[in-house]
Amino acid sequence: MSQTKLPDSAQETFVEASLKLGGKTEEEARKTGAMDRADEQLESFFETRYQTTASPIHRAVWDREFPLDLFLPSPPPAPSAACAKTMAESLAIVRRRIADGTLLDERGKIYPEAFAELGKAGYWGMLVEPESGGHGAPISVFMPFLMQMTTVFPTLAGLASVHGCVGAVDPLHGMGTPDQKRRFLTKLATGERISGFALTEPGAGSDLTALKTRAVLDGDDYIVNGEKLFITNAIPGRIVALVCMIDNRPEVLLVDLPEEDEHFQLVRYGLYALKHSYNNGLRFKDFRVPKENLLRPKFGNGLTVAYHGLNRGRVAVCANAAGGMRVMLANLLPWAHYRHTYGEAIERRELVRRRIGRLAGLVVACDAVTEWCSWLLDQGYRGELECTIAKIFGSESQKEAAIEFLMKTHGGRSFLHGHIFGDNAHEYFAPCIYEGEGEMLGMAFFKSLVKQHGKRFFEPIGRALAQLGVRQPSLANPSHLRGLAPAMVPYGKWLARERFGGKSCPPLPPLPERLAEHARFAIRGLQGAAREISAAMRKHQLALADRQCRMSDLSARVQNMATMLVTALSAGRQPDEMIRAAGDIACQDLRRKLTGERPTDGYFRAVTTLGAKIAEGGFAPIAGIAAADILMPYTNPEGK
C-alpha cells in the first residue's frame, strides 16, 4: 500500500498540511496556509501572556482552572483633561451643526468644514500618540465616546473608527518607522489627513489571498496597478493603507490619494449604507508611491498589518451598536405612549413591553462586551477571540433590534422619509459584514480556538496515520494499534481527565442570585465546551474543515456563553436595578439559544415588568437622548 506522506516543509502550517491530507487542492491548502501563517506572525507582536492561547476565552475552554479574573474588567480610567475637552467639544460641534443645518451638504455628505472643525477640536487625534499631536486615549475611553457620538450622528462615529482603528493610524503606531510617523501621524491627528483601509477588491473579500493589485519597485517608487472596492474615506486628499502584492507577498503602502488623473481614478457606485460618507472604489494605473511609504512589520507581511487593527474595529462595531440601539429605544418609547389601539396606549400591551425589555437587555449586553474587550486591549491582549464576539454580537443585536423591535412597533411609519428606521435601515444591517461577515468570522473564531488543541493531539495522530498510509484505521488491526498508540495515549489521558477529573466553578463576586446563576451556567458551559469541540474534531477529523455548519454552531455556542457570562458579571455590579434587570433578560435570552427551552411565564413577567418600568421613564442608558418628532400624527383617543 502506498503511503500518504505528510509534507515536512518548515514553512507549512498545521492547517495547510491538514487540508492537503484531507484531499484539498494544492492552491486551497497554500492560500489557507498563507493566512494561517499571517495569523501566527501577528501573534509574535504580543507577549506570550497576551497571545490567543492565554486569552480569556481560550483559557476558559481548555484550561483546568477557570480564569474568572479575566472576565471582570477594571473600571476605565478617567480621560485626561485635554481628552475630555475634545470629547465634549466634538459632541457639541456635531449637535450645533445638526441644529443649524451645516453638517450635511446638498448631496447629504458631511461638509469639509465640519471635518476641519472637528479636527481643530482634536477629534481625529483621539488614538494618535501624544508626541504626534494626539491624545493617545485608552481604548476603554475611546469606545464609550464612540457610543456617545453614535447617539448624535452615527456616521461620524464610524469614520473615527475607520480612521483610528483600521485605517493608517493603528499600523503606523505598531509598525511605522520614525520617519513615517513624523510624516503622517501629525496630519492624521489634526484631521489634515483622514485615513482609510484599502483591502477589498472586486474578486477578493473573505479570501484575502486572491488580491490582484500589485506594486513593482522602480527606482525610488513602487508602481501600483489594480483596483479596490468598498473603501470608506476614499477621496482625494485622504490617506489609505493600501494592501497590494509586492514580490508575490501581500504588503501595505501608505498612499496619499491625489486628484484624479490618468493614473488614479475613483470608481463611483450607488451604495445604500454609509450614505453620508465617501465610499468609493480606487483604480490605479502605473500609479507611483514613494518606496519609503512601505510599512515593514517586524514579523510577517501585509496580511499581518491587515489583521492588526481589525480587533479595535470589531469592538467599535459593538460600541456603535450600543449607541444605535439606545437611539432606537429612545424613539420607540414616545411612539408606544402616543399610539393607541382599542382605546389604550400600546405601551400597556405585553408584546410591546417585551420589545422594550428585550431591547434594553441588548443595550446592557453590548455595553458589557464593549467594556470587557476594551479593557483587554488596553491590558495588552491581542483579543482576537473576544473582539470577534463583540463584532458578531453587536452587529447581530442591532439588526434584530431594528427589525423586531423598532420597525414592528412603528409599523408603516417606519418606512416614511425622515423616520430613523426608514432613513437608516441599511446602516443598521451593514455592520453584519463590516470587519468580516459574521458567519465567516465565526468560523475563523472556531479555527483559532481549536488550533492549539489540534496541534497538541490531532497533528501527531495525523502524522501517525500518514506513516501507516491509512485514513480510517481499525483498532482491531494490530499494526494500526501499534502505529497509533504513541500518538493516541496523550489524547486518551487528556480525554480521561476531562471526563473524570472534574472542573469547579470559581467563587463569584457578590451578585444578585439570578445573575449569579447565569454566570455559573455560562462557566459550566464554557468548561464543558472542550469535550464537545474535541468530539467534533475526533468525529470529522480532516473533514471538519468542510463541516462549516457544525463549526458555525459550536462557535456560536461558545460566543453566546461568553457573552452571557460577561453580561451577568457586568450587570450584577451595577447599582441601578433596571440595568440589573435588563442584564437578566439578556442572559435569559442567551440561555434559551443554548438550551432550546421555551420561555417560562416567569420570564414573560420579568421582561414585561421591565418594559413597563422603562416606558415610565428613568432608564439611565438613554438619559439625554432626544427622540425625533412623531411622523404623520393623528388625534388619538385622549384627544392629543
ChimeraX attribute file (.defattr): number of C-alpha atoms within 10 A of each C-alpha:
attribute: neighborCount
match mode: 1-to-1
recipient: residues
	/A:1	6
	/A:2	8
	/A:3	11
	/A:4	15
	/A:5	13
	/A:6	16
	/A:7	16
	/A:8	9
	/A:9	8
	/A:10	6
	/A:11	10
	/A:12	16
	/A:13	22
	/A:14	18
	/A:15	24
	/A:16	25
	/A:17	22
	/A:18	23
	/A:19	23
	/A:20	18
	/A:21	21
	/A:22	17
	/A:23	11
	/A:24	16
	/A:25	11
	/A:26	12
	/A:27	11
	/A:28	14
	/A:29	21
	/A:30	20
	/A:31	16
	/A:32	17
	/A:33	22
	/A:34	21
	/A:35	20
	/A:36	20
	/A:37	22
	/A:38	19
	/A:39	18
	/A:40	17
	/A:41	18
	/A:42	23
	/A:43	21
	/A:44	13
	/A:45	19
	/A:46	14
	/A:47	12
	/A:48	12
	/A:49	12
	/A:50	19
	/A:51	20
	/A:52	23
	/A:53	20
	/A:54	18
	/A:55	20
	/A:56	23
	/A:57	26
	/A:58	21
	/A:59	20
	/A:60	26
	/A:61	24
	/A:62	21
	/A:63	16
	/A:64	15
	/A:65	14
	/A:66	21
	/A:67	19
	/A:68	19
	/A:69	12
	/A:70	17
	/A:71	21
	/A:72	17
	/A:73	18
	/A:74	13
	/A:75	10
	/A:76	16
	/A:77	11
	/A:78	12
	/A:79	17
	/A:80	13
	/A:81	8
	/A:82	12
	/A:83	22
	/A:84	16
	/A:85	13
	/A:86	22
	/A:87	22
	/A:88	13
	/A:89	18
	/A:90	21
	/A:91	19
	/A:92	14
	/A:93	17
	/A:94	19
	/A:95	16
	/A:96	13
	/A:97	14
	/A:98	14
	/A:99	10
	/A:100	8
	/A:101	10
	/A:102	14
	/A:103	22
	/A:104	17
	/A:105	12
	/A:106	7
	/A:107	9
	/A:108	11
	/A:109	14
	/A:110	19
	/A:111	17
	/A:112	12
	/A:113	12
	/A:114	16
	/A:115	19
	/A:116	17
	/A:117	17
	/A:118	24
	/A:119	22
	/A:120	18
	/A:121	21
	/A:122	24
	/A:123	26
	/A:124	31
	/A:125	32
	/A:126	25
	/A:127	25
	/A:128	24
	/A:129	18
	/A:130	14
	/A:131	12
	/A:132	19
	/A:133	17
	/A:134	22
	/A:135	23
	/A:136	18
	/A:137	22
	/A:138	19
	/A:139	25
	/A:140	23
	/A:141	22
	/A:142	23
	/A:143	26
	/A:144	21
	/A:145	20
	/A:146	24
	/A:147	25
	/A:148	22
	/A:149	24
	/A:150	24
	/A:151	24
	/A:152	21
	/A:153	17
	/A:154	21
	/A:155	19
	/A:156	20
	/A:157	24
	/A:158	22
	/A:159	21
	/A:160	24
	/A:161	25
	/A:162	25
	/A:163	29
	/A:164	27
	/A:165	26
	/A:166	28
	/A:167	29
	/A:168	27
	/A:169	28
	/A:170	21
	/A:171	24
	/A:172	21
	/A:173	16
	/A:174	15
	/A:175	18
	/A:176	22
	/A:177	17
	/A:178	10
	/A:179	10
	/A:180	17
	/A:181	19
	/A:182	13
	/A:183	13
	/A:184	21
	/A:185	24
	/A:186	20
	/A:187	19
	/A:188	27
	/A:189	28
	/A:190	25
	/A:191	23
	/A:192	17
	/A:193	20
	/A:194	28
	/A:195	32
	/A:196	29
	/A:197	25
	/A:198	29
	/A:199	24
	/A:200	21
	/A:201	21
	/A:202	13
	/A:203	14
	/A:204	15
	/A:205	15
	/A:206	12
	/A:207	12
	/A:208	20
	/A:209	19
	/A:210	15
	/A:211	22
	/A:212	19
	/A:213	20
	/A:214	21
	/A:215	26
	/A:216	17
	/A:217	15
	/A:218	12
	/A:219	9
	/A:220	11
	/A:221	17
	/A:222	22
	/A:223	19
	/A:224	25
	/A:225	20
	/A:226	18
	/A:227	25
	/A:228	25
	/A:229	23
	/A:230	21
	/A:231	19
	/A:232	22
	/A:233	23
	/A:234	25
	/A:235	24
	/A:236	14
	/A:237	15
	/A:238	18
	/A:239	26
	/A:240	28
	/A:241	28
	/A:242	26
	/A:243	28
	/A:244	27
	/A:245	22
	/A:246	18
	/A:247	11
	/A:248	9
	/A:249	16
	/A:250	24
	/A:251	25
	/A:252	29
	/A:253	25
	/A:254	27
	/A:255	20
	/A:256	19
	/A:257	18
	/A:258	14
	/A:259	12
	/A:260	12
	/A:261	11
	/A:262	10
	/A:263	15
	/A:264	21
	/A:265	20
	/A:266	21
	/A:267	15
	/A:268	13
	/A:269	11
	/A:270	8
	/A:271	12
	/A:272	13
	/A:273	17
	/A:274	18
	/A:275	18
	/A:276	18
	/A:277	19
	/A:278	18
	/A:279	23
	/A:280	21
	/A:281	22
	/A:282	21
	/A:283	20
	/A:284	20
	/A:285	15
	/A:286	15
	/A:287	17
	/A:288	20
	/A:289	20
	/A:290	16
	/A:291	17
	/A:292	15
	/A:293	21
	/A:294	21
	/A:295	22
	/A:296	18
	/A:297	21
	/A:298	14
	/A:299	16
	/A:300	21
	/A:301	20
	/A:302	26
	/A:303	25
	/A:304	25
	/A:305	27
	/A:306	24
	/A:307	17
	/A:308	23
	/A:309	23
	/A:310	22
	/A:311	25
	/A:312	26
	/A:313	25
	/A:314	30
	/A:315	33
	/A:316	32
	/A:317	32
	/A:318	35
	/A:319	32
	/A:320	34
	/A:321	33
	/A:322	32
	/A:323	29
	/A:324	25
	/A:325	28
	/A:326	25
	/A:327	21
	/A:328	23
	/A:329	26
	/A:330	22
	/A:331	21
	/A:332	23
	/A:333	23
	/A:334	16
	/A:335	20
	/A:336	20
	/A:337	15
	/A:338	20
	/A:339	20
	/A:340	17
	/A:341	11
	/A:342	7
	/A:343	10
	/A:344	15
	/A:345	17
	/A:346	20
	/A:347	27
	/A:348	16
	/A:349	15
	/A:350	17
	/A:351	17
	/A:352	22
	/A:353	25
	/A:354	24
	/A:355	23
	/A:356	32
	/A:357	30
	/A:358	24
	/A:359	28
	/A:360	30
	/A:361	28
	/A:362	28
	/A:363	29
	/A:364	27
	/A:365	33
	/A:366	31
	/A:367	27
	/A:368	27
	/A:369	30
	/A:370	32
	/A:371	27
	/A:372	27
	/A:373	32
	/A:374	29
	/A:375	25
	/A:376	23
	/A:377	21
	/A:378	16
	/A:379	14
	/A:380	13
	/A:381	22
	/A:382	27
	/A:383	26
	/A:384	26
	/A:385	24
	/A:386	29
	/A:387	28
	/A:388	26
	/A:389	30
	/A:390	31
	/A:391	33
	/A:392	27
	/A:393	25
	/A:394	30
	/A:395	29
	/A:396	19
	/A:397	23
	/A:398	30
	/A:399	22
	/A:400	16
	/A:401	26
	/A:402	24
	/A:403	16
	/A:404	13
	/A:405	23
	/A:406	24
	/A:407	21
	/A:408	15
	/A:409	23
	/A:410	18
	/A:411	9
	/A:412	10
	/A:413	18
	/A:414	20
	/A:415	15
	/A:416	13
	/A:417	11
	/A:418	15
	/A:419	18
	/A:420	20
	/A:421	21
	/A:422	15
	/A:423	16
	/A:424	17
	/A:425	19
	/A:426	16
	/A:427	19
	/A:428	24
	/A:429	19
	/A:430	16
	/A:431	25
	/A:432	22
	/A:433	15
	/A:434	16
	/A:435	22
	/A:436	19
	/A:437	17
	/A:438	21
	/A:439	19
	/A:440	13
	/A:441	21
	/A:442	24
	/A:443	21
	/A:444	18
	/A:445	23
	/A:446	20
	/A:447	17
	/A:448	18
	/A:449	24
	/A:450	18
	/A:451	14
	/A:452	17
	/A:453	17
	/A:454	20
	/A:455	15
	/A:456	13
	/A:457	18
	/A:458	23
	/A:459	18
	/A:460	18
	/A:461	21
	/A:462	23
	/A:463	20
	/A:464	20
	/A:465	22
	/A:466	17
	/A:467	16
	/A:468	19
	/A:469	16
	/A:470	16
	/A:471	14
	/A:472	9
	/A:473	15
	/A:474	11
	/A:475	12
	/A:476	8
	/A:477	9
	/A:478	10
	/A:479	12
	/A:480	18
	/A:481	14
	/A:482	11
	/A:483	16
	/A:484	21
	/A:485	15
	/A:486	13
	/A:487	20
	/A:488	17
	/A:489	13
	/A:490	14
	/A:491	18
	/A:492	13
	/A:493	11
	/A:494	14
	/A:495	16
	/A:496	11
	/A:497	13
	/A:498	17
	/A:499	12
	/A:500	8
	/A:501	11
	/A:502	10
	/A:503	17
	/A:504	12
	/A:505	14
	/A:506	13
	/A:507	8
	/A:508	12
	/A:509	13
	/A:510	11
	/A:511	18
	/A:512	16
	/A:513	10
	/A:514	16
	/A:515	27
	/A:516	19
	/A:517	16
	/A:518	24
	/A:519	25
	/A:520	18
	/A:521	17
	/A:522	25
	/A:523	25
	/A:524	18
	/A:525	19
	/A:526	24
	/A:527	25
	/A:528	19
	/A:529	20
	/A:530	22
	/A:531	16
	/A:532	12
	/A:533	21
	/A:534	18
	/A:535	13
	/A:536	16
	/A:537	19
	/A:538	13
	/A:539	11
	/A:540	14
	/A:541	18
	/A:542	20
	/A:543	16
	/A:544	17
	/A:545	18
	/A:546	12
	/A:547	12
	/A:548	15
	/A:549	12
	/A:550	16
	/A:551	23
	/A:552	19
	/A:553	15
	/A:554	18
	/A:555	23
	/A:556	22
	/A:557	20
	/A:558	27
	/A:559	24
	/A:560	22
	/A:561	26
	/A:562	24
	/A:563	24
	/A:564	30
	/A:565	28
	/A:566	30
	/A:567	30
	/A:568	31
	/A:569	26
	/A:570	25
	/A:571	26
	/A:572	25
	/A:573	16
	/A:574	13
	/A:575	9
	/A:576	12
	/A:577	13
	/A:578	22
	/A:579	24
	/A:580	25
	/A:581	24
	/A:582	28
	/A:583	33
	/A:584	30
	/A:585	28
	/A:586	26
	/A:587	29
	/A:588	20
	/A:589	19
	/A:590	19
	/A:591	19
	/A:592	12
	/A:593	15
	/A:594	16
	/A:595	9
	/A:596	9
	/A:597	10
	/A:598	9
	/A:599	11
	/A:600	9
	/A:601	8
	/A:602	8
	/A:603	16
	/A:604	17
	/A:605	13
	/A:606	17
	/A:607	27
	/A:608	22
	/A:609	18
	/A:610	26
	/A:611	28
	/A:612	19
	/A:613	16
	/A:614	21
	/A:615	23
	/A:616	12
	/A:617	11
	/A:618	11
	/A:619	17
	/A:620	11
	/A:621	18
	/A:622	20
	/A:623	11
	/A:624	9
	/A:625	15
	/A:626	12
	/A:627	16
	/A:628	15
	/A:629	12
	/A:630	16
	/A:631	13
	/A:632	7
	/A:633	10
	/A:634	11
	/A:635	10
	/A:636	14
	/A:637	14
	/A:638	10
	/A:639	6
	/A:640	8
